[in-house]
Amino acid sequence: MVTKSRLKSERGWTDKLLKAFLPEPDLVKPNPNYKSGPPMQLFEEARIERIENTSQFKKQFNATIGRKQAARKAVATKMEQLRKYLEAVEISLPALPRDDLIDKACRHYNDIQWQREAEGRKTCGLLATKDSDRVFLDRICVNYLRHCLTRYESHLDKMSGKVGFGEGYREIRHKIFSKISGEYQWLASECKRQEGKSAGLESESSKEGTDGRML
């Protein structure tokens, strides 16, 4: 007897083929892995082989294989296009004195807080100044550089909804963090922390930055 999952994984059947050629199982048994789950459907191997040897099945099966191969080729083409796009991306940053960058980052952060407050949204209740906590200032400086002084948002918009977005997202962030670390070495540690978060070292979905953006 052969399970439905084995038919798919070992013999290449699809749900469409199952519905057309094996609409009813030969045996139904309780699910041994999940007592509350759906019962296990079993099919006689001899019956499967008889069906697989029919011309009608072979025709539909080969058409299915052709569609799968075409889909894989299309995905490979789109991934190659994405890689070429990523290779061509160059990140540039203006050279700002440290005090100027901190001042601009504070004003940007505070503007967002005021906007959130005006919209009735939750804020941290604190404004940024040059005397704020060093770790906090490093974070909002990196965020300001990334969101306001690079084409970060534009790159993500171009890749949104396309094959390979996850890979592209990580690569764009890596390029930007590397550029920030090179131009502003005093922010290297914060760049490493934020890139680590995007790589899954911390949960990016469970915590929102206090500037209203995901870190």
N, C-alpha and C positions, 0 to 999 in steps of 0.2 A: 504494500500500500504506500502511496506517495501523498505527502501533504501539499497543500496549495502553495506554501512558501517554497518548498523544494521545486515544484513545477516552475516557479518563476526564476529562482536563483540558479538552478542546475540545468533546466531544459529550455529556458528562454521564453516561457509562456507569459502572456500579459493578461490583464483583467478582461480585455476585449476578447481574446481568444478563449479564455475560460467561459465567458458568458455565451459564446457562440458554439463551442464544442463540448464543454463539460458543465452544463448549467446545474446539474445535480450531482452530488458526491455519491460514491458507492457505500460509504459508511460514515456515520457521525458519532464522535466519541466526546466525552467531557474533556475540556482543556486541562492537560496535566500541569501546565505552568501557571495558569490564572483560573482559579476555581470560579470566580465571578465573571470571567471573560466569556467570549462566544465559544461555542463548541468547535472541536477540531474536525475539519472536513477531510476525508481520505478518499483517494482514487486508486483503483486497481491499475497496476503498471501495465498489465496486458491490454487493458482497454485503452490506456494512453498511447501505447505503441501502435495499436490498430488505427487510432485517429491520426496520429502523426504520419502514418504511411499513406493517407489519402491525398489525392491531388488537390482537393479543396483546401485542406489544412496547409499543405505545403505552399500553396499560392498565397494564402493570407499570412502565413508565418514569414515567408520571404519578403513580403511587402512590409511587414512589421520591422524586420531586420533592416531593410533599406531605409525606413523612416528613422530608426535609431541611429544608423550610421550617418545619415544626413544631419540629424540633430547634433551629434557629437562633432561633426565637421564644422557646423555653424558655430557651436560654442568655442571650438578651438580657434576659429577665425576671429571671433569677437575678443577672445582673450589676447590674441596676438595684436589686435588693434589697440587694446588697452595698454599692453606693455610698451608699444611704440609711443603712445601718448604720454605715458609716465616717463619714458626715457627722454622725451623732448621737454618735459617740464623743468624750468629753471626758476629757482626761488631767489628773489632779490629783496634786500632790506636797506632802508636808509640808515646812515650812521648817526645815531643820536647820543649826545652826552648823557651819562647816567641820570643826572638830576632832571634833565628835560624829559627823558623817557618815563621816569617815575611820576613826574607831574602830569604828563599826558595820560598815563595809565590810570592815575587816580581820578582825573576828571572824567575819563571814559567810564570807569566803574561807577562813579557817583551819578553820572547821567542815567545809567541803566537803572540804578536804585530808585532815582526819582521817577523815572518812567514807570517802573513796576508799581511804585506806591500810588501814582496817579491812576493806574489801571486797577487798583484795588488788589494787587497781587502781593504775596508775602515777600518781605525783604529781611535782611539780617539786622536792620536797625542801626547799622554803623556806617559811617562814611570813611573813605580812604584819605589819608594824608601822608606826607613824606615821613611822618613819625610813626606810622602804623608798624605793626609787626613785620619783621624782615621777611619771614617765610610768606606771609600774605602778600607783601609788595612784590616779591619775586613772581608769585603766581599771577597776579593781575598784569604784571609787565609782560610775561610770556603770552598771556591771553590777548592782551592789547596788540602785541606784535603779530601774533598769528591771525587774529580775526580782522584787524584794521589795516595792517601794513603789508600783508601778502594777499595773494589771490586765492586763499584757502577756500572760502565759500564758493567761489566761482568754479574751482577745480571739482569740488564735491558735487556741485549742481550738474556739471557736464557728465559725471559718471553715474549720477543717481538713476537707479532702476536698471542699470546695464549689467551684463555678465561680468563678474569679477570685481564688483564694487568693494567688497570687503578687502581684497588685496590692494586695490587702488587707494582706498581710504588709509590703510596702514602705510603705504608707500609715500603718499603725499604728506602725512603727518611726520614720517621719518625725515623726509627731505627738509621740511620746515623747521623741525626741532634741531636738526643738524646745522642748518643755516643760522638759527638763533644762537646756538651754542658757540658757533665759530665767531660770529660778530659780537656777541655779548657773553663773554666767557663767565661772567659772574652769575649768569642765568643757566649755566650748563646743568647744574644739579636739578633745578626745577624742570628743565626740559626732559631730563632722564626720567624723573618721577612721572610726568604727564604721559610720556611715551610708554612707560611701563604700564600705566593704567589702560591705555588703548590696547596693549598686548594681552590684557587679561590678568595682570598681576593683582589688580584691584577691580572691584565691580563698578563698571562705568555706568551701569543702568540704575544702580541703587542710590547714587548720590549726585546731586546737582550742584554745580559751582555756585557760589554766592553772588556771582555776577549775572546769574540767570542763564548761563550757557553751560552745556556739558563740557567738562574739562578734556 
